[in-house]
Amino acid sequence: MVPGWLTDLAAGAVRTRVPAALRPPANGDGRRAAVLLLFGEGPEGPDILLIQRSSKGRVHAGQPAFPGGGLDPEDDGPIGAALREAEEETGLDPQGVEVVGTMPELYVMRSDNRVTPVLAWWHTPCAVHAASPDEVEAVERIPIAELVDPANRLRLRYPAGASSHPAFRVRGLLVWGFTAGVLDGVLAATGFELPWDRSRIEDLPPEVLDLAARG
């Protein structure tokens, strides 16, 4: 059965206000894409599936992310694209997934993508792995308890920017950028979030910056 906190998240998503910086262009520009926010029940409680993109990639190289990608003509909209991409990237069996809803479309300027986050419950988990090595280096089920642990939370300052943005250090991964921003909002909306030190601000590590600068 889908947990109440996830159905509540899906119900509330339709009322979510998208920050100005993430609103898709009014003229319709941008490539349509979708990502899968796949929640399940693991040994340590609720968790979410993340991938680490290949460090050999051209865009978002080496970054932790939700499974997903651009919509293909044969996809049945964002939901179909999110499930297809997750299957291709992680070996996920879509039959074990129940889609609960979608969040508002978000615009990622760097890749010019209009991204629809798809919310889903993993009612019948299966083994997952880096099924597309050219695109994915690793696949992890990250416990929500680790994401909300104050010791794993920080804010990152990007180059040439005065502001800082949410980030997480979990399972040897530095989760930042679009993925961290979505997770930050989801954890707050579900009530999982714990108080953490928002004054803990670090610069984006040079090695991460070098990979990100490839695009």
C-alpha positions in Angstrom: 0.0 0.0 0.0 1.2 3.5 -0.8 2.1 5.3 2.4 0.0 8.3 3.3 2.9 10.8 3.3 3.5 10.0 -0.4 -0.2 10.3 -1.4 -0.3 13.6 0.5 2.8 14.8 -1.3 1.2 14.0 -4.7 -2.0 15.7 -3.7 -0.2 18.8 -2.6 2.1 18.9 -5.6 -0.6 20.5 -7.8 -0.6 23.5 -5.4 3.2 23.8 -5.3 4.5 27.2 -6.5 7.5 26.9 -8.7 10.3 29.4 -7.9 10.9 32.0 -10.6 14.3 30.6 -11.4 12.8 27.2 -12.2 9.8 28.2 -14.2 9.8 27.0 -17.8 10.0 29.6 -20.6 6.6 31.0 -21.4 7.3 30.6 -25.1 7.5 26.8 -24.8 11.2 26.6 -25.4 13.1 23.7 -23.8 13.3 19.9 -24.3 10.6 18.0 -22.4 12.1 15.5 -19.9 11.1 13.5 -16.9 12.7 12.1 -13.8 11.5 9.3 -11.5 11.3 10.0 -7.7 11.0 6.3 -6.7 10.3 5.8 -3.0 10.4 2.4 -1.4 10.6 0.7 2.0 14.1 -0.6 2.7 15.9 -2.2 5.6 16.4 1.3 7.2 12.9 2.6 6.5 11.7 4.7 3.5 14.3 5.3 0.8 14.7 6.8 -2.7 16.5 5.6 -5.8 19.3 7.7 -7.1 21.9 7.2 -9.8 25.4 8.6 -10.3 25.8 9.7 -13.8 29.0 8.7 -15.7 32.0 10.9 -15.2 32.6 10.5 -19.0 29.4 12.2 -19.9 29.2 15.6 -21.5 26.3 17.1 -19.4 25.9 16.7 -15.6 29.0 14.4 -15.6 29.5 12.5 -12.4 26.5 14.0 -10.7 24.0 12.1 -8.5 20.5 12.3 -10.0 17.1 10.8 -10.2 16.7 8.3 -13.1 15.3 10.0 -16.1 15.8 11.8 -19.4 14.2 13.3 -22.4 10.8 12.3 -23.8 10.9 10.2 -26.9 8.1 10.3 -29.5 6.9 6.8 -28.5 6.6 7.7 -24.7 3.2 8.1 -23.2 4.1 11.5 -21.7 6.4 12.2 -18.8 5.3 9.1 -16.8 6.2 6.7 -19.7 9.5 8.5 -20.2 10.5 8.4 -16.5 9.7 4.6 -16.3 11.5 3.8 -19.5 14.6 5.8 -18.6 14.7 4.2 -15.2 14.5 0.7 -16.7 17.2 1.5 -19.2 19.5 3.1 -16.6 19.0 0.8 -13.6 17.3 -2.4 -14.8 14.2 -1.4 -12.8 11.1 -3.6 -13.5 8.2 -1.0 -14.1 5.7 -3.7 -13.1 6.9 -3.3 -9.5 6.2 0.4 -9.5 2.9 2.3 -8.8 2.9 5.9 -10.1 1.2 8.2 -7.6 1.3 11.5 -9.4 3.5 14.2 -10.9 5.0 17.5 -9.7 5.0 20.8 -11.6 7.3 21.0 -14.6 10.7 22.6 -13.7 13.2 24.3 -16.0 16.9 23.3 -15.9 18.6 26.2 -17.7 22.0 24.5 -18.1 20.6 21.6 -20.1 17.6 23.5 -21.5 15.2 20.8 -20.1 11.7 21.2 -19.0 11.6 18.4 -16.3 8.5 16.8 -14.9 9.2 14.9 -11.6 7.1 11.7 -11.4 6.3 10.4 -7.9 6.1 6.7 -7.5 6.0 3.9 -4.9 8.2 0.8 -5.3 5.8 -1.8 -4.0 7.8 -4.8 -5.4 11.5 -3.9 -5.3 13.9 -5.7 -7.6 17.7 -5.8 -8.0 19.0 -2.6 -9.7 22.4 -1.8 -11.1 24.2 0.5 -13.5 22.5 -1.0 -16.6 23.8 1.6 -19.0 27.5 2.0 -18.1 28.0 4.8 -20.7 25.5 6.9 -18.8 25.4 5.6 -15.2 28.3 4.7 -12.9 26.4 3.6 -9.8 22.8 3.1 -8.4 21.9 3.6 -4.8 18.8 3.3 -2.6 19.4 6.2 -0.2 17.5 6.0 3.1 15.4 9.1 3.9 16.9 8.9 7.4 20.4 9.6 6.0 19.1 12.4 3.8 17.5 14.2 6.8 20.4 13.5 9.2 21.7 17.1 10.0 25.3 15.8 9.8 24.7 15.1 6.1 23.2 18.4 5.2 24.9 21.6 4.0 24.7 24.4 1.5 27.0 24.9 -1.5 28.2 28.1 -2.9 28.6 28.0 -6.7 31.3 30.0 -8.5 30.4 33.6 -9.2 27.4 33.4 -7.0 26.6 35.1 -3.8 23.8 32.7 -2.8 24.1 29.1 -1.6 22.0 26.1 -2.4 21.0 22.8 -0.6 23.2 19.8 -0.8 23.6 16.4 0.9 26.6 14.1 1.6 25.3 10.5 1.7 26.8 7.1 0.8 30.0 8.8 -0.5 27.9 11.0 -2.9 27.7 14.8 -2.9 24.1 15.4 -4.0 23.7 19.0 -5.3 22.1 21.1 -8.0 18.6 20.3 -9.4 18.4 16.9 -7.6 19.3 18.4 -4.2 16.8 21.2 -4.7 14.0 18.8 -5.4 14.9 16.6 -2.5 15.1 19.6 -0.2 11.5 20.6 -1.1 10.2 17.0 -0.9 11.7 16.4 2.6 10.1 19.6 3.9 6.7 18.8 2.3 6.6 15.3 3.7 7.5 16.3 7.2 10.6 14.2 7.2 12.9 17.1 7.4 14.8 17.6 10.7 16.3 20.9 11.9 19.8 21.4 10.4 22.5 24.0 10.3 21.8 26.2 7.3 24.8 28.3 8.1 27.1 25.4 7.1 28.2 26.7 3.7 31.0 25.3 1.6 32.3 26.0 -1.9 31.5 23.6 -4.7 34.6 21.3 -4.7 37.0 21.9 -7.6 36.8 18.3 -8.9 33.0 18.5 -9.0 33.2 21.9 -10.7 35.6 20.6 -13.4 33.1 17.8 -14.3 30.2 20.2 -14.3 32.0 22.6 -16.6 32.1 20.1 -19.5 28.7 20.9 -20.8 
